[in-house]
């Protein structure tokens, strides 16, 4: 059984910001490749919600990885998976 993956407002904003940054620095082809990788990762997450380890932030928040440069934090609910926000790993870490 798969759960729907939904974006919080912060997740949507941070995702679009990362895509914009990639496109500005490395071009449209790179941003499309990143989007494709993100979609693939989120589809897998939908099927296997516990595939990533729990964050030290809270036991019910998990940290997923799209690439070595980009991570995301999410929470699992009985009826959905909510993406909380995306993080560019090259910046100073907010949380671990």
C-alpha positions as CSV (number, residue, x, y, z in Angstrom):
1,X,0.0,0.0,0.0
2,X,1.3,3.4,-0.9
3,X,0.7,6.7,1.0
4,X,0.2,10.0,-0.8
5,X,3.1,12.4,-0.5
6,X,2.1,16.0,0.2
7,X,4.3,19.2,0.4
8,X,3.9,21.7,3.3
9,X,4.1,25.3,2.2
10,X,7.8,25.4,3.5
11,X,8.6,22.3,1.4
12,X,7.1,23.8,-1.7
13,X,9.0,27.0,-1.2
14,X,12.4,25.3,-0.4
15,X,12.0,22.9,-3.3
16,X,11.4,25.6,-5.8
17,X,14.3,27.6,-4.4
18,X,16.6,24.7,-4.9
19,X,15.4,24.1,-8.4
20,X,15.9,27.8,-9.2
21,X,19.4,27.7,-7.7
22,X,20.4,24.7,-9.8
23,X,19.0,26.2,-13.0
24,X,20.9,29.5,-12.4
25,X,24.2,27.8,-11.7
26,X,24.1,24.7,-13.9
27,X,21.3,25.2,-16.4
28,X,17.9,23.8,-17.3
29,X,19.1,20.3,-18.1
30,X,20.6,19.9,-14.5
31,X,17.4,21.2,-12.9
32,X,15.3,18.8,-14.9
33,X,17.6,15.9,-13.9
34,X,17.2,17.0,-10.2
35,X,13.4,17.2,-10.5
36,X,13.4,13.7,-12.0
37,X,15.5,12.3,-9.2
38,X,13.3,14.0,-6.6
39,X,10.1,12.5,-8.2
40,X,11.7,9.0,-8.2
41,X,12.8,9.3,-4.6
42,X,9.4,10.5,-3.5
43,X,7.6,7.7,-5.4
44,X,9.8,5.2,-3.6
45,X,9.1,6.9,-0.3
46,X,5.4,6.6,-1.0
47,X,5.8,2.8,-1.1
48,X,8.3,2.5,1.7
49,X,7.7,5.4,4.2
50,X,10.3,4.1,6.7
51,X,13.1,3.8,4.1
52,X,15.1,6.7,5.6
53,X,16.3,7.0,9.2
54,X,14.7,9.0,11.9
55,X,16.1,12.5,12.6
56,X,17.6,13.5,15.9
57,X,15.1,16.4,15.8
58,X,12.3,14.1,16.8
59,X,11.6,10.4,16.5
60,X,8.6,11.0,14.2
61,X,10.5,13.2,11.7
62,X,12.8,11.5,9.2
63,X,15.6,12.8,6.9
64,X,15.5,11.6,3.3
65,X,18.2,12.1,0.8
66,X,17.7,13.0,-2.9
67,X,21.4,13.5,-3.7
68,X,24.6,14.2,-1.7
69,X,23.7,17.9,-2.1
70,X,20.0,17.8,-1.2
71,X,18.0,16.3,1.7
72,X,14.5,16.6,2.9
73,X,12.6,16.1,6.2
74,X,9.3,14.4,6.4
75,X,6.7,13.1,8.8
76,X,4.6,10.0,8.4
77,X,0.9,10.1,9.2
78,X,-1.6,7.2,9.0
79,X,-3.1,8.6,5.8
80,X,-0.2,10.5,4.2
81,X,3.5,11.5,4.2
82,X,4.1,15.2,4.6
83,X,7.3,16.7,3.3
84,X,8.3,19.4,5.7
85,X,11.2,21.1,3.9
86,X,14.1,20.6,1.6
87,X,17.7,21.4,2.5
88,X,20.8,22.2,0.4
89,X,23.4,20.1,2.2
90,X,26.2,22.5,1.1
91,X,25.0,25.2,3.4
92,X,25.4,25.3,7.2
93,X,23.3,22.4,8.7
94,X,20.1,23.5,10.5
95,X,19.5,20.1,12.2
96,X,20.8,16.6,11.9
